Amino acid sequence: MNTGSILPGIAAMQDEMIAIRHSIHAHPELGFEEFATSELVAACLTQWGFEVSTGVGKTGVVATLKNGEGRSIGLRADMDALPIQEASGLPYASRIDGVMHACGHDGHTAVLLAAGQYLARTRAFNGTVHLMFQPAEEGLGGARKMLEDGLLERFPCDAIFAMHNVPGYPVGHLGFYSGPFMASADTVNIKIIGNGGHGAVPHKAVDPVVIGASIVMALQSIVSRNVNPQEMAIITVGSLHAGSASNVIPSSADLSLSVRALTPEIRHLLEVRITELVKGQAESFGARVHIDYQHCHPVLINDPEQTAFAHEVARDWLGEEHLIDDLRPFTASEDFAFVLEKCPGSYLVIGNGEGEGGCLLHNPGYDFNDGCLPVGASYWVKLVERFLC
């Protein structure tokens, strides 16, 4: 980590940043329940001179700071926690049973707050800054809810950016990727409707368990035989539920799938083939099937121009040696993708640490690395000042 590049004004508030982060970590809130977190965020930003709007997308907060008549830029942080029992043993560990900040959203929020405080003090830019604190990123569509609530109409931006920590990379190193960066994520719920009966006379039943097993195996052929091997595609059968006794053939079986792709074209192909294959398999056994295909998150596509700009800011500030040079697209999904469909921008990453202590995201032992706080906040300031120069 290049501590010499951290802005002195950011370094001076490091203890305050850490205290805020630890407080949020100790009091995590699930998606659309971030009432205390939103209240804390709004109170800080109001005190620092921002025009603050609350209740955007139910529990979201948007803070606006205007200085001059230039362009406008948006910076987004997520606030929600996960339904996981923390096992970190930290003194500031979650005090809420079964809920923890296992993805670092406490850190993302603290980083953006620190940047906001610095920008409000210095105002070394010409234009408008919108700080967007989003609820419910973890699968509940908080970004889409904010958009439905008029996010970009009420707070128009020429470009918008977001940052997420990633364990496994050096602390404070920044990474950028142009184009499709995070996968789409769709959920498919399938109900196979057969004809139940006695396990001793299977020929008089239509067994949905056998059909379900056949569908599970057949689905794997879509990725291996319908998708170009040079493209990314994932079909994961996360659950298969049927029956309750060994000698009873149930009347139905339920499957749930997670489907991911890195291009809209492959995403569409997967939907077409999954639907065709599931229906064909069920009909071949004499069963009926109901398919509930839920389009959850689109592919997150970073705008090439804005990504190049964000990369240039980081390179000029930190140097190439503090950038992640082997960054590749992620198969996880991110609802910031909805925002990037409406406004050009980029989603970047910051390293959360390697080796021991670099626990994976969504793990009971995970913790955001406080060493990222001053780097992330300083970068946001540099990005704003360069964009609004």
N, C-alpha and C positions, 0 to 999 in steps of 0.2 A: 504494500500500500504506500503510495506516494504522499506522505503526510505533509511534505513541504509545499504541496500544491493547494492544500486546503485553505480556503479564505480565512483570514484572521478573525473576521467578525463571526464566522460560523464556528471556528475553533473555540471562541470565547463563550459560546452558548452550548458547548458539548455536554456539560453536566445537566443543563436544563433539558436538552434533547433526550438524554438517557433517562432522566426522571420521568418525563412524559411517556416515553416508550414503555418503561417498566410498569407504570401505572395502568396503561392500556392493556398490557400483557396480563396483569393480575386481575383485570376485570373484563374478560372477553365477552363479546355479544355475538350471537348468531345473525344470519342475514335478515334484514328488515327489522331487527330488534336492537340496532346500534344506537339506542336513545342516549345513553350516558356518554358514549364516545362522540356522537354528533354534538351533544351539548358542550363537551370539552373543546372540540374543534372550533365550534362557532364562537365560544367565549374568547378563546385565544385570538382568533382572527379579528373579531370585533374590537378587542382591546388594542390590536396593532394597527387599526385604521382601515381595515377592509370593509367593503359593503358586502354583507353576508346574507345569503338566502338559505333558509333551512327547509326541510320537508320536500326536497327535490327528489322524486323517486321514493317517496315515503320517509326515509331516514337519511337521505343524501344532503350534503352541504356544498354550496358553491360560494366561493369568496372572490370578489372582484376588486382589483386595484388598478386605477387608471392614472397614468402620468404622461400627458401629452396626447397627440392625435394620431399616433402611428398605428401599426397593425395590432392584431390581438393573438394571443397564444394561450392554449389550455394545457394544464398539467394535472394528471389524474392519479389519485392514490385510492386503494381499496381499504375498507375498515373492518370487514366481518371476520369472525373466527369460525372454527370448525367444531362439529360434535365429536370431540376426541377427549379422552381423559388424559390429562398431562402427567408425564412421568419423568420430568426433567430434574426434579429435586432442587430447582432454583429458589432463592429466597423470595423472588417476585413471581413465582409460579401461579398459575390460575387459581383463583379462589372460588371459581364457579365449577361445581361438580359436572363432569362430562363435557366441558367446553374449554377450548384452548386456542391460542393463536399459533397454530401449527404450520402456517404458511407465510408468516412474516408481515401480515398486514398491519400489525402494530408498528413495525419498523417503517413501512412505507408511509404510514400516516405521520409519524414523527419526522421523517425526512422532509416531507412536503410542508409541514408546519414550520420547521426550521428555515427552509428556503423562503417561505412567506414572510416570516418575521424579518429576515435579512432584507428582502426586497422592499418591505414597508419602511425600513429605516433608511436605506440608501437611495431608493428610487432612481437608480442609474439606468433608466430605460425610457424609451419614448413609445407609448402605446398602452395596451390593456392586457393585464394578466388575469386569467380565470383559474383559480385553484379548485379542483373538483374532487371531493371526497365521496367516493361511491360506496353504497351499501351492497350487500348480497352478491358478491362476485362468485362465491363458491356454489355455482350450479343453480342459483335462483334468479338469474337474469337481472341483476341490479342495474347494469348498464342500459339494457333495453328499457327498463322502467324509467330511468332518468331521461332517456331520449323521448319516450312517450309523454313525459312531463314537460317537454319543450326545452330540453337541455341546450341544444345548439341554436334554437331560435331565440331563446332568452339570453344566452351567453355565447354569441357567435365567435368562432375562432377561425383564423387563417390556417392554423395547424394545431395539432394536439398530440401530446406525448404522455407515455406512462412508463414506469420502471418496476421491475420485479427482481427480487433476489433469487439467486440460484446457488445452492450448495455444490461444492465440487470444483469451483473456480476460486482463484485467489481473492482474498478479501479486498473489496473496493475496486477490482478490475471491472471495466465496463465492456459490454458486448453489444454488437449491432448486426442486424441481418436484413437485407433488402428483399422484398417480395413475400411469398407465403412463409410465415414463420411459426405459426402454431396451428394445430389441426382443427378441423371442424369436429364437432361432437354431436352425434345423434343417438337417441335412445329408441329402441324398437321393442315393444311388448307384443308377444305372440301368444295367442290362446289356441291350442289345438283341441278341437271338439270331436271326440270319438264316440265310442259306445261302450260303457262299462260292463263288467261282468265278473264271473267267478274265475279265479286264476287257474282252476282245473279244466276249464273249457274255453281256452283262448280263441278257438275258431268261431265262437259265437259272439265275440266282441270285436271292436275296432280299438286296438290298444294305442292310446296317445303317447305312452312312454316309449314304445318302439319307434313311433313316428317322430317323436321329439329327438331321440337319439340319432335317427337317420338325418334329421334336419341339421343337427349340430355338426355332424361329420360332413354333410354336403355343403354347408356354408363355407367350410374351409377351402373348397375348390374355387370360390369366387376370387379370392385374393391370388391364389396360385395359378388360375387358368383364365380369368376374365380381365384382370388388371395388368397393365404393362409392368413387367418386373422392375422397371426404372422408376416407377411411381410408388408412393407410400399409401398403403391402405391397411386398415385394421378392422377385423370383425371379432369381437370378444363376446362369447356367451357367458354372461356373469351369473346367471341363475337358471335352474331348471327345476321346477317344482311339480310334483304329481303324486297322488296317492297317499295312503296312510297305513296300509297293511300289506303283508307279503302275498296274501292269497286273494287280493281284490284288484281287478283291473279297473283303474279309475276312468271316469267319463271324460276327463279333460286334463291337459297339462299346460303349464305356463313357462315360457322362456322370456328372458330379458337380455337384450344385446346392447353393447356399446359399439358404435360404428364411427370410424375416424378416417379422415383423408386430408391431404394438403393442397388439393385444388378443387374448385367447385365442380369441375367436370368429373373427376373421380368420385366425388361425393354423390353426384347424380347417378353415375353408373352403379355404385353400390346399392342405392335405393332401388333402382330398377331390377337388378339381379336378385337382391334379397327377396323382394316381393314376388318375383316370378318363381324363384326356387322354392320358397316356403309353400306357396300355393300349389305348385306342381307336386311336391313331395306329399303334402297332405292328401291331395286328390288321388294320387296313385295308391294310397292305402285305404281310400274310401272314407276319409275324414273331411271335416270342414275346418276352416281356420279363420281367425280374426287377427288382423295386423294393425297395431296402433304405432304408426311411424312418427316419432316426435323429432322435429328439427330444432335442436337446442342451440348450438353455437356454430356460426359460420367459420370458415377459414380466416385466421387473422393474417391480413396482408399489409405489410409495411410499405408505405409509399416510398419509391426509390429516391425521389428528390429530398424529402424530409429526412429519410434515414441517412443519406449521404451528408446532409447538413449536420445532423446530430452526431454522426461519427467524426466529422471534421472538428466540431467544437471539442469533443473529448480528446482527440488526437493532439490538437494544438495546445490543450491545457495540460493533459497528463503525459503525453508522449506515447508512442506505439507500444512501449514495453509494459504499459499498464492497461492495455486493451486485450480483450479475449480474441485471439486470432483464429481459433478453430471452432467458432460457434456454428452450430447446425440447427435446422428447424427442430421444434419440439413436437412430440405426438400428443402432449397434453393440450387442453383448450383454454381459452380465455375470452370472457365476454366483452373485453375492450374491442374485440373484432367488430361488434355492432357499431361502435363509434367510428372506427376507421372506414367502415362502409359509407359513412356520411361526411367525413371530414379527413383531409389528408393528414398524415402524422406517422408516428413510429412508436413501437413498443420495444424497449431496450432492457438489458439485464445487468445486474451488478452482482459480482461474486460474493458469496456468503462464507467462504472458507473451504479449505481442503482437509482431507484426512480426519484425524481425531477432532471431534467437535463439529464436523461438517455434516451433521445429521440430515437425512433427506427430508424434503417437505412432506407434510401430512403424516409425520411420525410423532408419537407421543413424547419423544425426547428432544424434538427440534427446538431451536431458539434462534431468533434473528441475531446476527452478529452486530454488536454496537459499533464496531469499527467501520461499518458501512454508513453510519449516520452522517458524519461530516463530509464524506466523499459524495454521497448522494445529494445532500443539500447543496454543497458547493457546485456540483454539476448542474443542478436545476437553475441556480443563479446564473452561471455562465451561459447556459442555453438561452435563458430569457433575455439577458443583456445583449447577446449576439443577435438574437432574432428580432429584438425590438431596438436595434441601434439607430 
